[in-house]
């Protein structure tokens, strides 16, 4: 065992013996952490990288970011990737989920120009992980579209499906010999609703009437194209898997009334069913009740067509079943009402089409993010619903985490409480036969938190953004997570008093 001192202190593990009734994670359950390229890499214009939509937005309109910051340097993982892998080793991770910068690989977005420095960087990152038996899980697209493609319409352009397939081919050709878990898109709802139908993510298009829906259909078809490309041309030799990650927070009816039960179902369909249903359902296409609601509202608003486009039967068949696993990003929950707690939204718009009210009970603990509360057993509730709806596909929790303020320090007991609650919910899933294979904590380290800049921190490791070296220091939650990974159970007696991080053998 090699000892790495990151704080000149000692961890005291005071856990008791494991009783016969102690629930444990199976040996093959994969524990990891997750990050995204724009949030950690920095080096925004180095070594041939092209401009992406977040580069463009933060440079031309910096005030849209809460602290007017950007990801130009961020955690500087481009120059510190070996330290990143060292942190993975300290935690004893089985896997690490990270995303590729499309513009670092294809500076103009198209495959006629491949940037060798971008390929080299990711090869180095991947090889450093594999050196220590850490499995890389790659996300092809985590929100940072090349700006040149956005100027052509981005995901609203039907040719996006072709551009994405070509990019995916470059990825599979260069990394698929070593990477066996690929995710096409991270969180389609956030891409399409927040970026195209609204103004809370780049490219802040705010096309409220149809932006969300044009993006949704093109994204789902693009995913299927990449999946079929991998399945036909690469999987036979590379032996990997290709899936998609969808944000699935839990939405439950406020009461048992028929109106609230329908409202909760419409909310689920509109939030994540738009993306999951075409892929994982047996009938394919967009969800029935939500589609009917948008068509009805479109007619009332004077449109001669539904603002939510249809899938042809050929498209339904092409998309249906196009995923080896269902990646779930899960953070929180809300109670849904048909009549109460309703906000005003633009008409027409995606949230107006859903048309429900949301409520979080006051006894749910809250984080530094206004949207994030600790909801009881919400992972289990969400996955159990998906299990029943989509015939229990293979699941990975690809994100789950808790935010704190920049001055919250290293003793993050609220995050520890959240992670332990999540672990119990995961164990409930496994006990109930849900086909759950792994869990990625968000996030390995503090990073650029999108529109919140550096004002919200999700990291197991604190990053000093005032230090040019971007020094990383483990929080208490890092030690607790390390203990869970090592011992495969949730030990409430374990309390890291004084902190020294060790690298376990094999990592």
VOMAR-913044 format. One record per residue (C-alpha): x, y, z; residue number from 1. Coordinates in steps of 0.1 Angstrom, whole numbers, always signed. Layout:
BEGIN
{X:X, Y:Y, Z:Z, n:NUM}
...
end
This chain:
BEGIN
{X:+0, Y:+0, Z:+0, n:1}
{X:+12, Y:+34, Z:-9, n:2}
{X:+4, Y:+62, Z:+15, n:3}
{X:-4, Y:+96, Z:+1, n:4}
{X:-7, Y:+124, Z:+26, n:5}
{X:-31, Y:+151, Z:+14, n:6}
{X:-36, Y:+165, Z:+49, n:7}
{X:-11, Y:+158, Z:+76, n:8}
{X:-37, Y:+142, Z:+98, n:9}
{X:-50, Y:+107, Z:+106, n:10}
{X:-82, Y:+90, Z:+98, n:11}
{X:-98, Y:+72, Z:+127, n:12}
{X:-122, Y:+45, Z:+116, n:13}
{X:-145, Y:+36, Z:+144, n:14}
{X:-170, Y:+12, Z:+128, n:15}
{X:-185, Y:-17, Z:+146, n:16}
{X:-188, Y:-53, Z:+135, n:17}
{X:-212, Y:-62, Z:+107, n:18}
{X:-242, Y:-80, Z:+119, n:19}
{X:-259, Y:-107, Z:+101, n:20}
{X:-286, Y:-83, Z:+89, n:21}
{X:-262, Y:-57, Z:+75, n:22}
{X:-271, Y:-50, Z:+39, n:23}
{X:-241, Y:-50, Z:+16, n:24}
{X:-236, Y:-40, Z:-20, n:25}
{X:-226, Y:-69, Z:-42, n:26}
{X:-189, Y:-73, Z:-52, n:27}
{X:-196, Y:-64, Z:-89, n:28}
{X:-216, Y:-32, Z:-81, n:29}
{X:-197, Y:-4, Z:-97, n:30}
{X:-189, Y:+27, Z:-76, n:31}
{X:-176, Y:+59, Z:-92, n:32}
{X:-178, Y:+96, Z:-96, n:33}
{X:-188, Y:+119, Z:-124, n:34}
{X:-177, Y:+151, Z:-140, n:35}
{X:-182, Y:+171, Z:-173, n:36}
{X:-156, Y:+185, Z:-196, n:37}
{X:-166, Y:+222, Z:-196, n:38}
{X:-169, Y:+222, Z:-159, n:39}
{X:-134, Y:+209, Z:-151, n:40}
{X:-110, Y:+209, Z:-180, n:41}
{X:-102, Y:+246, Z:-186, n:42}
{X:-77, Y:+252, Z:-214, n:43}
{X:-106, Y:+266, Z:-234, n:44}
{X:-86, Y:+276, Z:-264, n:45}
{X:-54, Y:+256, Z:-261, n:46}
{X:-39, Y:+230, Z:-284, n:47}
{X:-63, Y:+235, Z:-312, n:48}
{X:-96, Y:+233, Z:-293, n:49}
{X:-125, Y:+250, Z:-309, n:50}
{X:-151, Y:+273, Z:-293, n:51}
{X:-182, Y:+258, Z:-278, n:52}
{X:-215, Y:+274, Z:-268, n:53}
{X:-205, Y:+279, Z:-232, n:54}
{X:-172, Y:+296, Z:-243, n:55}
{X:-192, Y:+319, Z:-266, n:56}
{X:-220, Y:+327, Z:-241, n:57}
{X:-198, Y:+334, Z:-211, n:58}
{X:-174, Y:+356, Z:-232, n:59}
{X:-201, Y:+376, Z:-250, n:60}
{X:-227, Y:+377, Z:-222, n:61}
{X:-209, Y:+371, Z:-189, n:62}
{X:-237, Y:+386, Z:-167, n:63}
{X:-259, Y:+356, Z:-174, n:64}
{X:-236, Y:+337, Z:-150, n:65}
{X:-244, Y:+344, Z:-113, n:66}
{X:-208, Y:+355, Z:-105, n:67}
{X:-199, Y:+365, Z:-141, n:68}
{X:-173, Y:+337, Z:-142, n:69}
{X:-166, Y:+311, Z:-169, n:70}
{X:-149, Y:+278, Z:-174, n:71}
{X:-118, Y:+291, Z:-191, n:72}
{X:-96, Y:+275, Z:-165, n:73}
{X:-122, Y:+259, Z:-141, n:74}
{X:-104, Y:+231, Z:-122, n:75}
{X:-77, Y:+230, Z:-149, n:76}
{X:-80, Y:+192, Z:-154, n:77}
{X:-64, Y:+196, Z:-188, n:78}
{X:-31, Y:+202, Z:-170, n:79}
{X:-40, Y:+182, Z:-138, n:80}
{X:-55, Y:+150, Z:-151, n:81}
{X:-29, Y:+128, Z:-133, n:82}
{X:-40, Y:+144, Z:-100, n:83}
{X:-76, Y:+137, Z:-110, n:84}
{X:-67, Y:+100, Z:-114, n:85}
{X:-48, Y:+101, Z:-81, n:86}
{X:-80, Y:+113, Z:-64, n:87}
{X:-99, Y:+84, Z:-80, n:88}
{X:-73, Y:+61, Z:-65, n:89}
{X:-76, Y:+77, Z:-31, n:90}
{X:-113, Y:+70, Z:-31, n:91}
{X:-108, Y:+35, Z:-44, n:92}
{X:-132, Y:+41, Z:-73, n:93}
{X:-142, Y:+12, Z:-96, n:94}
{X:-151, Y:+36, Z:-124, n:95}
{X:-150, Y:+73, Z:-135, n:96}
{X:-176, Y:+89, Z:-157, n:97}
{X:-164, Y:+120, Z:-176, n:98}
{X:-174, Y:+137, Z:-208, n:99}
{X:-155, Y:+146, Z:-240, n:100}
{X:-153, Y:+181, Z:-253, n:101}
{X:-167, Y:+178, Z:-289, n:102}
{X:-149, Y:+210, Z:-299, n:103}
{X:-116, Y:+197, Z:-284, n:104}
{X:-118, Y:+167, Z:-307, n:105}
{X:-135, Y:+184, Z:-338, n:106}
{X:-128, Y:+221, Z:-335, n:107}
{X:-155, Y:+231, Z:-360, n:108}
{X:-178, Y:+203, Z:-350, n:109}
{X:-175, Y:+183, Z:-382, n:110}
{X:-153, Y:+153, Z:-388, n:111}
{X:-133, Y:+167, Z:-417, n:112}
{X:-108, Y:+182, Z:-391, n:113}
{X:-98, Y:+161, Z:-362, n:114}
{X:-76, Y:+177, Z:-336, n:115}
{X:-47, Y:+153, Z:-327, n:116}
{X:-40, Y:+171, Z:-294, n:117}
{X:-75, Y:+165, Z:-283, n:118}
{X:-73, Y:+128, Z:-291, n:119}
{X:-40, Y:+126, Z:-273, n:120}
{X:-53, Y:+143, Z:-241, n:121}
{X:-82, Y:+119, Z:-238, n:122}
{X:-60, Y:+89, Z:-246, n:123}
{X:-37, Y:+100, Z:-218, n:124}
{X:-66, Y:+104, Z:-194, n:125}
{X:-81, Y:+70, Z:-203, n:126}
{X:-47, Y:+52, Z:-201, n:127}
{X:-39, Y:+68, Z:-167, n:128}
{X:-72, Y:+54, Z:-154, n:129}
{X:-67, Y:+20, Z:-168, n:130}
{X:-32, Y:+18, Z:-153, n:131}
{X:-49, Y:+17, Z:-119, n:132}
{X:-79, Y:-6, Z:-129, n:133}
{X:-104, Y:+23, Z:-130, n:134}
{X:-130, Y:+18, Z:-157, n:135}
{X:-136, Y:+49, Z:-179, n:136}
{X:-173, Y:+57, Z:-187, n:137}
{X:-174, Y:+83, Z:-215, n:138}
{X:-202, Y:+107, Z:-221, n:139}
{X:-201, Y:+120, Z:-257, n:140}
{X:-222, Y:+151, Z:-251, n:141}
{X:-225, Y:+170, Z:-219, n:142}
{X:-240, Y:+203, Z:-231, n:143}
{X:-209, Y:+219, Z:-248, n:144}
{X:-219, Y:+219, Z:-285, n:145}
{X:-193, Y:+234, Z:-309, n:146}
{X:-203, Y:+270, Z:-315, n:147}
{X:-200, Y:+266, Z:-353, n:148}
{X:-228, Y:+240, Z:-352, n:149}
{X:-250, Y:+262, Z:-330, n:150}
{X:-247, Y:+289, Z:-357, n:151}
{X:-263, Y:+264, Z:-381, n:152}
{X:-292, Y:+258, Z:-357, n:153}
{X:-276, Y:+232, Z:-333, n:154}
{X:-300, Y:+206, Z:-321, n:155}
{X:-329, Y:+223, Z:-339, n:156}
{X:-314, Y:+215, Z:-372, n:157}
{X:-324, Y:+180, Z:-385, n:158}
{X:-289, Y:+176, Z:-399, n:159}
{X:-277, Y:+175, Z:-362, n:160}
{X:-284, Y:+137, Z:-362, n:161}
{X:-258, Y:+133, Z:-390, n:162}
{X:-232, Y:+156, Z:-373, n:163}
{X:-236, Y:+137, Z:-340, n:164}
{X:-232, Y:+103, Z:-357, n:165}
{X:-200, Y:+114, Z:-374, n:166}
{X:-186, Y:+127, Z:-341, n:167}
{X:-196, Y:+94, Z:-324, n:168}
{X:-177, Y:+75, Z:-351, n:169}
{X:-145, Y:+94, Z:-343, n:170}
{X:-150, Y:+87, Z:-306, n:171}
{X:-156, Y:+50, Z:-311, n:172}
{X:-127, Y:+46, Z:-335, n:173}
{X:-102, Y:+64, Z:-312, n:174}
{X:-112, Y:+52, Z:-277, n:175}
{X:-135, Y:+22, Z:-280, n:176}
{X:-106, Y:-3, Z:-279, n:177}
{X:-103, Y:+6, Z:-242, n:178}
{X:-136, Y:+22, Z:-232, n:179}
{X:-165, Y:-2, Z:-227, n:180}
{X:-192, Y:+21, Z:-214, n:181}
{X:-205, Y:+49, Z:-236, n:182}
{X:-232, Y:+74, Z:-229, n:183}
{X:-245, Y:+94, Z:-259, n:184}
{X:-262, Y:+124, Z:-242, n:185}
{X:-263, Y:+137, Z:-207, n:186}
{X:-297, Y:+150, Z:-196, n:187}
{X:-318, Y:+157, Z:-227, n:188}
{X:-343, Y:+177, Z:-207, n:189}
{X:-317, Y:+202, Z:-196, n:190}
{X:-303, Y:+204, Z:-232, n:191}
{X:-337, Y:+209, Z:-248, n:192}
{X:-359, Y:+227, Z:-223, n:193}
{X:-333, Y:+248, Z:-206, n:194}
{X:-312, Y:+256, Z:-236, n:195}
{X:-337, Y:+257, Z:-265, n:196}
{X:-371, Y:+262, Z:-249, n:197}
{X:-358, Y:+285, Z:-221, n:198}
{X:-328, Y:+306, Z:-211, n:199}
{X:-312, Y:+288, Z:-182, n:200}
{X:-286, Y:+269, Z:-201, n:201}
{X:-265, Y:+277, Z:-232, n:202}
{X:-274, Y:+285, Z:-260, n:203}
{X:-303, Y:+304, Z:-241, n:204}
{X:-324, Y:+303, Z:-273, n:205}
{X:-356, Y:+308, Z:-254, n:206}
{X:-378, Y:+295, Z:-282, n:207}
{X:-406, Y:+287, Z:-258, n:208}
{X:-432, Y:+274, Z:-283, n:209}
{X:-412, Y:+248, Z:-302, n:210}
{X:-375, Y:+249, Z:-292, n:211}
{X:-378, Y:+221, Z:-266, n:212}
{X:-397, Y:+198, Z:-290, n:213}
{X:-376, Y:+202, Z:-321, n:214}
{X:-345, Y:+196, Z:-300, n:215}
{X:-361, Y:+166, Z:-283, n:216}
{X:-369, Y:+147, Z:-315, n:217}
{X:-336, Y:+154, Z:-331, n:218}
{X:-317, Y:+144, Z:-300, n:219}
{X:-335, Y:+111, Z:-296, n:220}
{X:-329, Y:+102, Z:-333, n:221}
{X:-292, Y:+113, Z:-330, n:222}
{X:-288, Y:+90, Z:-300, n:223}
{X:-303, Y:+61, Z:-319, n:224}
{X:-280, Y:+68, Z:-349, n:225}
{X:-250, Y:+67, Z:-326, n:226}
{X:-263, Y:+36, Z:-308, n:227}
{X:-269, Y:+17, Z:-341, n:228}
{X:-235, Y:+28, Z:-354, n:229}
{X:-218, Y:+13, Z:-323, n:230}
{X:-239, Y:-18, Z:-323, n:231}
{X:-233, Y:-27, Z:-359, n:232}
{X:-197, Y:-15, Z:-365, n:233}
{X:-179, Y:-15, Z:-332, n:234}
{X:-196, Y:-37, Z:-306, n:235}
{X:-187, Y:-70, Z:-323, n:236}
{X:-150, Y:-63, Z:-318, n:237}
{X:-149, Y:-38, Z:-289, n:238}
{X:-175, Y:-57, Z:-268, n:239}
{X:-188, Y:-25, Z:-250, n:240}
{X:-221, Y:-10, Z:-243, n:241}
{X:-238, Y:+22, Z:-254, n:242}
{X:-267, Y:+40, Z:-235, n:243}
{X:-281, Y:+73, Z:-226, n:244}
{X:-284, Y:+93, Z:-194, n:245}
{X:-317, Y:+111, Z:-185, n:246}
{X:-325, Y:+133, Z:-155, n:247}
{X:-352, Y:+115, Z:-136, n:248}
{X:-362, Y:+133, Z:-104, n:249}
{X:-392, Y:+118, Z:-87, n:250}
{X:-426, Y:+134, Z:-91, n:251}
{X:-454, Y:+120, Z:-69, n:252}
{X:-490, Y:+131, Z:-66, n:253}
{X:-497, Y:+155, Z:-37, n:254}
{X:-530, Y:+137, Z:-30, n:255}
{X:-547, Y:+105, Z:-41, n:256}
{X:-572, Y:+124, Z:-62, n:257}
{X:-576, Y:+114, Z:-99, n:258}
{X:-566, Y:+149, Z:-109, n:259}
{X:-533, Y:+149, Z:-89, n:260}
{X:-525, Y:+114, Z:-101, n:261}
{X:-529, Y:+125, Z:-137, n:262}
{X:-509, Y:+156, Z:-130, n:263}
{X:-480, Y:+136, Z:-117, n:264}
{X:-480, Y:+113, Z:-147, n:265}
{X:-481, Y:+143, Z:-171, n:266}
{X:-452, Y:+158, Z:-152, n:267}
{X:-432, Y:+126, Z:-155, n:268}
{X:-440, Y:+123, Z:-192, n:269}
{X:-431, Y:+159, Z:-200, n:270}
{X:-399, Y:+160, Z:-179, n:271}
{X:-382, Y:+127, Z:-188, n:272}
{X:-408, Y:+106, Z:-207, n:273}
{X:-402, Y:+127, Z:-239, n:274}
{X:-367, Y:+111, Z:-240, n:275}
{X:-371, Y:+78, Z:-223, n:276}
{X:-404, Y:+66, Z:-239, n:277}
{X:-392, Y:+66, Z:-275, n:278}
{X:-362, Y:+45, Z:-265, n:279}
{X:-374, Y:+22, Z:-237, n:280}
{X:-411, Y:+17, Z:-242, n:281}
{X:-426, Y:-11, Z:-263, n:282}
{X:-448, Y:+12, Z:-284, n:283}
{X:-422, Y:+39, Z:-291, n:284}
{X:-427, Y:+76, Z:-299, n:285}
{X:-435, Y:+104, Z:-275, n:286}
{X:-457, Y:+96, Z:-244, n:287}
{X:-494, Y:+94, Z:-253, n:288}
{X:-511, Y:+116, Z:-227, n:289}
{X:-485, Y:+144, Z:-230, n:290}
{X:-486, Y:+143, Z:-268, n:291}
{X:-524, Y:+146, Z:-267, n:292}
{X:-521, Y:+176, Z:-243, n:293}
{X:-497, Y:+195, Z:-265, n:294}
{X:-518, Y:+188, Z:-296, n:295}
{X:-549, Y:+201, Z:-278, n:296}
{X:-532, Y:+232, Z:-265, n:297}
{X:-516, Y:+239, Z:-299, n:298}
{X:-550, Y:+238, Z:-316, n:299}
{X:-564, Y:+262, Z:-289, n:300}
{X:-535, Y:+285, Z:-295, n:301}
{X:-542, Y:+287, Z:-332, n:302}
{X:-516, Y:+264, Z:-346, n:303}
{X:-525, Y:+242, Z:-376, n:304}
{X:-501, Y:+215, Z:-363, n:305}
{X:-490, Y:+202, Z:-329, n:306}
{X:-460, Y:+219, Z:-316, n:307}
{X:-447, Y:+185, Z:-306, n:308}
{X:-436, Y:+167, Z:-338, n:309}
{X:-446, Y:+131, Z:-345, n:310}
{X:-424, Y:+101, Z:-351, n:311}
{X:-431, Y:+82, Z:-382, n:312}
{X:-435, Y:+44, Z:-377, n:313}
{X:-401, Y:+39, Z:-393, n:314}
{X:-386, Y:+64, Z:-368, n:315}
{X:-403, Y:+47, Z:-339, n:316}
{X:-389, Y:+13, Z:-349, n:317}
{X:-354, Y:+28, Z:-354, n:318}
{X:-353, Y:+45, Z:-320, n:319}
{X:-371, Y:+18, Z:-300, n:320}
{X:-347, Y:-4, Z:-280, n:321}
{X:-317, Y:+17, Z:-289, n:322}
{X:-299, Y:+15, Z:-256, n:323}
{X:-279, Y:-11, Z:-237, n:324}
{X:-287, Y:+6, Z:-204, n:325}
{X:-306, Y:+35, Z:-188, n:326}
{X:-284, Y:+61, Z:-171, n:327}
{X:-303, Y:+80, Z:-145, n:328}
{X:-292, Y:+113, Z:-130, n:329}
{X:-312, Y:+117, Z:-98, n:330}
{X:-311, Y:+144, Z:-72, n:331}
{X:-344, Y:+152, Z:-56, n:332}
{X:-383, Y:+150, Z:-58, n:333}
{X:-414, Y:+171, Z:-58, n:334}
{X:-451, Y:+165, Z:-50, n:335}
{X:-474, Y:+174, Z:-79, n:336}
{X:-508, Y:+191, Z:-78, n:337}
{X:-532, Y:+197, Z:-106, n:338}
{X:-545, Y:+229, Z:-90, n:339}
{X:-522, Y:+241, Z:-62, n:340}
{X:-487, Y:+257, Z:-61, n:341}
{X:-488, Y:+266, Z:-98, n:342}
{X:-465, Y:+292, Z:-113, n:343}
{X:-471, Y:+314, Z:-143, n:344}
{X:-452, Y:+304, Z:-175, n:345}
{X:-450, Y:+318, Z:-210, n:346}
{X:-478, Y:+307, Z:-233, n:347}
{X:-470, Y:+286, Z:-253, n:348}
{X:-441, Y:+268, Z:-235, n:349}
{X:-431, Y:+234, Z:-223, n:350}
{X:-439, Y:+241, Z:-186, n:351}
{X:-473, Y:+256, Z:-196, n:352}
{X:-480, Y:+225, Z:-216, n:353}
{X:-473, Y:+204, Z:-185, n:354}
{X:-494, Y:+228, Z:-164, n:355}
{X:-490, Y:+215, Z:-129, n:356}
{X:-480, Y:+228, Z:-95, n:357}
{X:-450, Y:+216, Z:-75, n:358}
{X:-444, Y:+214, Z:-38, n:359}
{X:-415, Y:+204, Z:-15, n:360}
{X:-424, Y:+198, Z:+22, n:361}
{X:-407, Y:+221, Z:+46, n:362}
{X:-392, Y:+192, Z:+65, n:363}
{X:-371, Y:+182, Z:+35, n:364}
{X:-335, Y:+194, Z:+42, n:365}
{X:-323, Y:+219, Z:+15, n:366}
{X:-289, Y:+224, Z:-1, n:367}
{X:-272, Y:+255, Z:-15, n:368}
{X:-292, Y:+249, Z:-47, n:369}
{X:-328, Y:+262, Z:-45, n:370}
{X:-341, Y:+232, Z:-65, n:371}
{X:-322, Y:+205, Z:-44, n:372}
{X:-338, Y:+190, Z:-13, n:373}
{X:-333, Y:+156, Z:+4, n:374}
{X:-365, Y:+137, Z:-5, n:375}
{X:-372, Y:+104, Z:+13, n:376}
{X:-361, Y:+73, Z:-7, n:377}
{X:-365, Y:+92, Z:-39, n:378}
{X:-340, Y:+71, Z:-58, n:379}
{X:-360, Y:+39, Z:-51, n:380}
{X:-393, Y:+56, Z:-60, n:381}
{X:-379, Y:+68, Z:-93, n:382}
{X:-362, Y:+35, Z:-103, n:383}
{X:-391, Y:+14, Z:-92, n:384}
{X:-414, Y:+34, Z:-114, n:385}
{X:-390, Y:+30, Z:-143, n:386}
{X:-386, Y:-7, Z:-136, n:387}
{X:-424, Y:-12, Z:-139, n:388}
{X:-429, Y:+11, Z:-169, n:389}
{X:-400, Y:-1, Z:-190, n:390}
{X:-396, Y:-38, Z:-180, n:391}
{X:-366, Y:-34, Z:-157, n:392}
{X:-337, Y:-24, Z:-180, n:393}
{X:-301, Y:-22, Z:-168, n:394}
{X:-297, Y:+9, Z:-147, n:395}
{X:-268, Y:+30, Z:-137, n:396}
{X:-271, Y:+60, Z:-114, n:397}
{X:-249, Y:+83, Z:-134, n:398}
{X:-252, Y:+114, Z:-112, n:399}
{X:-263, Y:+120, Z:-76, n:400}
{X:-250, Y:+146, Z:-53, n:401}
{X:-255, Y:+176, Z:-29, n:402}
{X:-244, Y:+212, Z:-32, n:403}
{X:-228, Y:+235, Z:-6, n:404}
{X:-218, Y:+271, Z:-5, n:405}
{X:-182, Y:+282, Z:-14, n:406}
{X:-174, Y:+289, Z:+23, n:407}
{X:-189, Y:+257, Z:+37, n:408}
{X:-155, Y:+241, Z:+44, n:409}
{X:-143, Y:+205, Z:+45, n:410}
{X:-167, Y:+192, Z:+72, n:411}
{X:-198, Y:+187, Z:+50, n:412}
{X:-221, Y:+167, Z:+73, n:413}
{X:-251, Y:+176, Z:+52, n:414}
{X:-236, Y:+160, Z:+22, n:415}
{X:-226, Y:+129, Z:+42, n:416}
{X:-263, Y:+126, Z:+54, n:417}
{X:-274, Y:+129, Z:+18, n:418}
{X:-250, Y:+103, Z:+5, n:419}
{X:-259, Y:+78, Z:+32, n:420}
{X:-296, Y:+83, Z:+25, n:421}
{X:-288, Y:+77, Z:-12, n:422}
{X:-270, Y:+45, Z:-3, n:423}
{X:-299, Y:+32, Z:+17, n:424}
{X:-322, Y:+39, Z:-13, n:425}
{X:-298, Y:+21, Z:-36, n:426}
{X:-299, Y:-10, Z:-13, n:427}
{X:-337, Y:-8, Z:-13, n:428}
{X:-335, Y:-10, Z:-51, n:429}
{X:-313, Y:-40, Z:-51, n:430}
{X:-335, Y:-57, Z:-25, n:431}
{X:-365, Y:-52, Z:-48, n:432}
{X:-349, Y:-67, Z:-78, n:433}
{X:-342, Y:-35, Z:-97, n:434}
{X:-315, Y:-42, Z:-122, n:435}
{X:-291, Y:-16, Z:-109, n:436}
{X:-254, Y:-21, Z:-118, n:437}
{X:-236, Y:+10, Z:-105, n:438}
{X:-236, Y:+45, Z:-90, n:439}
{X:-216, Y:+76, Z:-99, n:440}
{X:-214, Y:+104, Z:-72, n:441}
{X:-216, Y:+140, Z:-85, n:442}
{X:-190, Y:+152, Z:-83, n:443}
{X:-154, Y:+141, Z:-79, n:444}
{X:-144, Y:+178, Z:-74, n:445}
{X:-158, Y:+213, Z:-72, n:446}
{X:-163, Y:+228, Z:-107, n:447}
{X:-179, Y:+255, Z:-127, n:448}
{X:-216, Y:+249, Z:-119, n:449}
{X:-231, Y:+263, Z:-151, n:450}
{X:-253, Y:+294, Z:-145, n:451}
{X:-243, Y:+294, Z:-109, n:452}
{X:-206, Y:+298, Z:-117, n:453}
{X:-185, Y:+290, Z:-86, n:454}
{X:-212, Y:+298, Z:-61, n:455}
{X:-224, Y:+262, Z:-57, n:456}
{X:-200, Y:+233, Z:-49, n:457}
{X:-208, Y:+197, Z:-54, n:458}
{X:-173, Y:+182, Z:-50, n:459}
{X:-162, Y:+154, Z:-28, n:460}
{X:-130, Y:+173, Z:-31, n:461}
{X:-127, Y:+210, Z:-25, n:462}
{X:-109, Y:+229, Z:-52, n:463}
{X:-91, Y:+262, Z:-44, n:464}
{X:-100, Y:+283, Z:-74, n:465}
{X:-78, Y:+312, Z:-61, n:466}
{X:-48, Y:+290, Z:-63, n:467}
{X:-32, Y:+288, Z:-98, n:468}
{X:-25, Y:+251, Z:-90, n:469}
{X:-62, Y:+245, Z:-83, n:470}
{X:-53, Y:+225, Z:-52, n:471}
{X:-77, Y:+197, Z:-45, n:472}
{X:-85, Y:+187, Z:-9, n:473}
{X:-108, Y:+159, Z:+3, n:474}
{X:-139, Y:+168, Z:+23, n:475}
{X:-154, Y:+146, Z:+50, n:476}
{X:-178, Y:+132, Z:+25, n:477}
{X:-149, Y:+118, Z:+4, n:478}
{X:-137, Y:+97, Z:+34, n:479}
{X:-172, Y:+85, Z:+40, n:480}
{X:-177, Y:+75, Z:+4, n:481}
{X:-143, Y:+58, Z:+3, n:482}
{X:-153, Y:+38, Z:+34, n:483}
{X:-186, Y:+27, Z:+17, n:484}
{X:-168, Y:+17, Z:-15, n:485}
{X:-142, Y:-3, Z:+4, n:486}
{X:-165, Y:-21, Z:+28, n:487}
{X:-196, Y:-22, Z:+6, n:488}
{X:-221, Y:-12, Z:+33, n:489}
{X:-233, Y:+20, Z:+51, n:490}
{X:-216, Y:+23, Z:+84, n:491}
{X:-231, Y:+51, Z:+105, n:492}
{X:-206, Y:+46, Z:+133, n:493}
{X:-177, Y:+55, Z:+109, n:494}
{X:-166, Y:+90, Z:+117, n:495}
{X:-134, Y:+103, Z:+100, n:496}
{X:-120, Y:+125, Z:+128, n:497}
{X:-87, Y:+135, Z:+114, n:498}
{X:-79, Y:+132, Z:+77, n:499}
{X:-52, Y:+114, Z:+58, n:500}
{X:-62, Y:+98, Z:+25, n:501}
{X:-46, Y:+65, Z:+14, n:502}
{X:-45, Y:+48, Z:-19, n:503}
{X:-57, Y:+12, Z:-17, n:504}
{X:-38, Y:-15, Z:-34, n:505}
{X:-50, Y:-20, Z:-70, n:506}
{X:-59, Y:+17, Z:-74, n:507}
end
